[in-house]
Amino acid sequence: YYMPECGTNLWFDSMVIPANAENPELANKFINYMLTHEAAAANTLGVGYTSPVQSVFEEMTAAGGEYEGNEAYIPRVGYALDESFNDNEYLRTRLSELWIKVKANSAN
């Protein structure tokens, strides 16, 4: 894992409930479950991503923790050259058009 000195794109994984979700109550229960200490710890051990659950983060990075001293697990924050990329409406529309073409061609 490498974060260049020239800066990099910051990215975030998120669990969200789309406005048109068929069962938003169940989706909310799943997100709440994933935020429990036990589920969050199992998830971070399974995928290696930094946990948003503070107690899990502290456990994993503490002395003897699974990710003690692992810089890839501890996000770099406040670095002036890092940035979050944002899509604009034109780009979003164009990417959607191109993705439709990709899917149409892969069906043939």
Buried (B, 14 or more C-beta within 10 A) or exposed (E): EEBEEEEBEBEEEEEEBEEEEEEEEEBEEBEEEBBEEEBBBEBBBEEBEBBBBEEBBEBBBEEEBBBEEBEEBEBEEEEEEBEEEEEEEEEEEEEEEEEEEEEEEEEE
